[in-house]
Amino acid sequence: MDVVKDLDIRTATVRGDSGAGLGAHRDTYVAVRPPTRRHALEVMGLLLCGTVAAIGAATGAAVLVIPGLAGALMLGVRLVCELTRSAYVNGRDRDTRLELYDGGCVAVVGGRARTIRYDTATVRRAVTEDADHVPDRTAHPYTVTDTGGDPIVLRHTIDHPEQWGPEIDRAVTEAQLPRALATLESGGRLDFAPFWMTSTEIGVDHRAVSWARVSGIVVHKGWVSVRVRGESLPLDSLPADVVGNFTLFRTVAERMRSATATRA
């Protein structure tokens, strides 16, 4: 039964790729196997506590019975909770698979294949960066929209999130950057809700400042701030994970800011 189901998922993945024209296959990531060593150690501890309690009961030594029973109870409750959680996670993620291609990826979540195109997807992720020159330390999960515009949550329960997460983010930025710059050059507007930008200014909601007044796009402890020259307060500070395609947003913003400073 599991073999048939696995074949169905693989078939769906291939169909999703060929239908979307995602190009050559690059990598496959599957669900993380749950650790079993800790559970084994807890079982050994439970048996040891039970043995101590049994010896105490047989010899009439209460000093052994009470700690033994307390330890066995504590470890037993913890083991049951962890095994219950593991069973839930294993059931949820058992068939999870992520296939990366040149032009996008196919995520198999809950037995359903979902196609993601890098040139149209929106990525939302948590970002932590203590300084401008320190590489991003990205938290999981990633929320990515598929070709139908529906969000997919890609969790750290997919193996090697430190590889596929940054790769998806990089590929989305690379695929959408040329079109974003062309939109601004032609007088259009880009929306990175709640931020937006044109070739002359950057704004949030109904407030905006010219690029010449922007001193930097700063990220600190997961919050992004648009700093304004001569102002003690930024244009706005928002959690980075509310900004769709944050890396693309920051890349375009820094290019516009630098280009304006160069012309000045």
Secondary structure per residue as TSV (DSSP state, phi and psi in degrees):
chain	resnum	aa	ss	phi	psi
A	1	M	-	360.0	-46.0
A	2	D	H	-64.9	-35.6
A	3	V	H	-64.0	-44.0
A	4	V	H	-62.3	-43.2
A	5	K	H	-63.1	-41.3
A	6	D	H	-64.1	-39.3
A	7	L	H	-64.9	-38.4
A	8	D	H	-62.1	-41.7
A	9	I	H	-66.4	-43.2
A	10	R	H	-62.2	-40.7
A	11	T	H	-62.9	-43.0
A	12	A	H	-62.6	-38.1
A	13	T	H	-63.8	-46.0
A	14	V	H	-62.7	-42.9
A	15	R	H	-62.7	-40.8
A	16	G	H	-62.4	-39.5
A	17	D	H	-68.6	-49.6
A	18	S	H	-64.9	-34.8
A	19	G	H	-69.5	-32.5
A	20	A	H	-92.8	-12.1
A	21	G	T	63.4	55.9
A	22	L	-	-86.7	-3.2
A	23	G	-	86.5	-159.0
A	24	A	S	-70.5	145.4
A	25	H	E	-74.8	141.5
A	26	R	E	-117.1	-53.5
A	27	D	E	-148.2	158.7
A	28	T	E	-127.3	133.2
A	29	Y	E	-125.8	134.9
A	30	V	E	-116.6	176.0
A	31	A	B	-64.5	143.3
A	32	V	-	-67.3	135.9
A	33	R	-	-77.0	129.7
A	34	P	-	-65.9	141.7
A	35	P	-	-68.5	140.3
A	36	T	-	-114.5	-15.5
A	37	R	H	-62.5	-43.0
A	38	R	H	-63.2	-39.6
A	39	H	H	-63.5	-39.0
A	40	A	H	-64.4	-41.0
A	41	L	H	-64.9	-38.5
A	42	E	H	-67.4	-37.0
A	43	V	H	-64.0	-42.5
A	44	M	H	-62.4	-41.8
A	45	G	H	-64.0	-39.1
A	46	L	H	-62.7	-44.3
A	47	L	H	-64.5	-39.4
A	48	L	H	-64.2	-45.3
A	49	C	H	-63.1	-40.2
A	50	G	H	-63.3	-38.6
A	51	T	H	-65.4	-43.3
A	52	V	H	-60.9	-44.0
A	53	A	H	-63.8	-39.4
A	54	A	H	-65.9	-41.4
A	55	I	H	-63.8	-41.7
A	56	G	H	-62.8	-40.4
A	57	A	H	-66.3	-38.6
A	58	A	H	-70.5	-31.0
A	59	T	H	-100.2	-3.7
A	60	G	T	75.5	19.4
A	61	A	-	-93.9	97.2
A	62	A	H	-63.0	-26.8
A	63	V	H	-63.7	-20.8
A	64	L	H	-96.0	-34.1
A	65	V	H	-65.1	-49.2
A	66	I	H	-63.8	-51.7
A	67	P	H	-63.0	-36.7
A	68	G	H	-63.6	-46.0
A	69	L	H	-66.6	-40.0
A	70	A	H	-62.9	-45.0
A	71	G	H	-64.7	-41.3
A	72	A	H	-64.6	-40.7
A	73	L	H	-64.7	-45.6
A	74	M	H	-62.7	-48.3
A	75	L	H	-67.4	-36.1
A	76	G	H	-64.1	-45.7
A	77	V	H	-62.8	-44.0
A	78	R	H	-62.8	-42.7
A	79	L	H	-64.1	-42.8
A	80	V	H	-62.2	-43.8
A	81	C	H	-62.2	-44.5
A	82	E	H	-68.6	-39.6
A	83	L	H	-66.5	-37.1
A	84	T	H	-64.6	-45.2
A	85	R	H	-63.8	-42.6
A	86	S	H	-61.7	-39.9
A	87	A	H	-64.0	-40.2
A	88	Y	H	-65.0	-48.6
A	89	V	H	-64.2	-41.8
A	90	N	H	-62.5	-40.9
A	91	G	H	-66.1	-38.6
A	92	R	H	-70.6	-39.5
A	93	D	H	-107.6	6.1
A	94	R	T	-55.3	-42.6
A	95	D	T	-100.7	11.1
A	96	T	-	-67.4	135.4
A	97	R	E	-151.0	145.6
A	98	L	E	-127.7	118.4
A	99	E	E	-108.6	120.7
A	100	L	E	-98.0	137.0
A	101	Y	E	-127.5	172.7
A	102	D	T	-60.8	-39.7
A	103	G	T	-105.9	7.2
A	104	G	E	166.3	-160.1
A	105	C	E	-151.4	163.1
A	106	V	E	-122.6	121.0
A	107	A	E	-104.9	124.5
A	108	V	E	-100.7	106.4
A	109	V	E	-127.1	125.7
A	110	G	T	63.5	30.1
A	111	G	T	79.9	3.3
A	112	R	E	-115.2	130.1
A	113	A	E	-85.1	126.9
A	114	R	E	-120.4	128.9
A	115	T	E	-96.2	133.6
A	116	I	E	-122.4	126.1
A	117	R	E	-104.7	130.1
A	118	Y	T	-64.1	-29.1
A	119	D	T	-80.3	-5.9
A	120	T	T	-130.2	-11.0
A	121	A	-	-72.6	152.7
A	122	T	-	-115.1	127.4
A	123	V	E	-111.1	132.8
A	124	R	E	-124.6	133.8
A	125	R	E	-152.5	157.5
A	126	A	E	-82.1	138.8
A	127	V	E	-126.9	131.8
A	128	T	E	-126.0	122.7
A	129	E	-	-147.7	119.2
A	130	D	S	-82.9	-19.6
A	131	A	S	-152.7	159.7
A	132	D	T	-61.9	-29.0
A	133	H	T	-102.0	10.2
A	134	V	S	-99.2	130.5
A	135	P	-	-57.3	149.6
A	136	D	-	-58.8	139.9
A	137	R	E	-112.9	102.8
A	138	T	E	-91.3	133.0
A	139	A	E	-92.5	162.2
A	140	H	E	-116.0	153.9
A	141	P	E	-91.1	171.0
A	142	Y	E	-99.0	140.8
A	143	T	E	-114.2	119.1
A	144	V	E	-127.0	140.4
A	145	T	E	-88.2	142.1
A	146	D	-	-88.0	-172.4
A	147	T	T	-66.6	-17.2
A	148	G	T	-93.1	0.4
A	149	G	S	86.4	3.7
A	150	D	-	-88.5	139.9
A	151	P	E	-75.8	144.8
A	152	I	E	-124.3	131.9
A	153	V	E	-96.9	116.7
A	154	L	E	-103.0	114.2
A	155	R	-	-99.1	168.7
A	156	H	T	-70.2	-3.7
A	157	T	T	-75.3	-6.6
A	158	I	B	-87.1	131.0
A	159	D	S	-57.2	142.9
A	160	H	-	57.3	55.8
A	161	P	H	-62.9	-24.4
A	162	E	H	-69.0	-13.1
A	163	Q	H	-98.4	-56.5
A	164	W	H	-72.4	-29.9
A	165	G	H	-62.9	-59.6
A	166	P	H	-60.6	-31.9
A	167	E	H	-66.2	-43.8
A	168	I	H	-63.3	-44.3
A	169	D	H	-62.2	-44.2
A	170	R	H	-63.8	-44.3
A	171	A	H	-66.3	-38.7
A	172	V	H	-63.5	-44.2
A	173	T	H	-62.8	-45.8
A	174	E	H	-63.1	-39.3
A	175	A	H	-72.8	-33.2
A	176	Q	H	-99.6	-12.4
A	177	L	H	-61.2	-47.6
A	178	P	H	-58.3	-43.3
A	179	R	H	-67.1	-36.5
A	180	A	H	-64.6	-44.9
A	181	L	H	-66.0	-38.9
A	182	A	H	-64.3	-36.5
A	183	T	H	-62.1	-44.2
A	184	L	H	-67.3	-40.7
A	185	E	H	-64.2	-29.3
A	186	S	T	-88.9	6.7
A	187	G	T	90.5	10.5
A	188	G	-	-85.0	-176.8
A	189	R	-	-126.5	139.7
A	190	L	E	-108.3	135.3
A	191	D	E	-111.4	121.5
A	192	F	E	-121.6	59.1
A	193	A	T	-36.3	126.9
A	194	P	T	-89.2	-5.1
A	195	F	E	-79.0	156.0
A	196	W	E	-147.4	162.0
A	197	M	E	-153.0	152.8
A	198	T	-	-127.5	-173.7
A	199	S	S	-72.0	-12.5
A	200	T	S	-113.8	-20.4
A	201	E	E	-154.9	164.8
A	202	I	E	-125.9	140.7
A	203	G	E	-144.2	171.3
A	204	V	E	-142.0	123.0
A	205	D	T	57.6	-119.6
A	206	H	T	-103.1	10.4
A	207	R	E	-109.7	143.7
A	208	A	E	-153.4	155.8
A	209	V	E	-135.5	154.0
A	210	S	E	-72.1	156.4
A	211	W	G	-61.0	-30.9
A	212	A	G	-63.2	-23.4
A	213	R	G	-93.6	-7.7
A	214	V	E	-82.5	121.2
A	215	S	E	-94.0	-15.4
A	216	G	E	168.4	158.6
A	217	I	E	-107.9	105.9
A	218	V	E	-108.4	135.5
A	219	V	E	-117.3	127.1
A	220	H	E	-145.4	120.6
A	221	K	T	52.4	43.1
A	222	G	T	86.0	0.9
A	223	W	E	-113.6	138.2
A	224	V	E	-106.4	133.6
A	225	S	E	-126.9	136.8
A	226	V	E	-97.5	104.5
A	227	R	E	-79.5	140.7
A	228	V	E	-117.1	131.2
A	229	R	T	-60.3	134.4
A	230	G	T	77.7	2.6
A	231	E	-	-117.6	138.9
A	232	S	S	-77.8	-26.5
A	233	L	S	-105.9	145.2
A	234	P	-	-73.7	167.3
A	235	L	S	-55.9	-42.6
A	236	D	-	-170.6	156.7
A	237	S	E	-126.9	125.9
A	238	L	E	-138.8	154.3
A	239	P	E	-60.1	133.0
A	240	A	G	-61.7	-26.9
A	241	D	G	-76.7	-4.1
A	242	V	G	-90.1	-10.4
A	243	V	S	-90.4	115.9
A	244	G	T	-67.0	135.0
A	245	N	T	51.9	58.1
A	246	F	H	-57.4	-43.3
A	247	T	H	-63.1	-40.3
A	248	L	H	-63.8	-44.5
A	249	F	H	-55.8	-49.4
A	250	R	H	-68.2	-38.0
A	251	T	H	-62.9	-47.7
A	252	V	H	-64.7	-43.6
A	253	A	H	-61.2	-43.6
A	254	E	H	-67.0	-36.0
A	255	R	H	-65.6	-43.9
A	256	M	H	-66.0	-40.8
A	257	R	H	-64.4	-44.6
A	258	S	H	-66.4	-41.5
A	259	A	H	-63.3	-39.8
A	260	T	H	-67.0	-40.9
A	261	A	H	-65.4	-36.6
A	262	T	H	-66.5	-42.5
A	263	R	H	-66.0	-32.1
A	264	A	-	-71.8	360.0
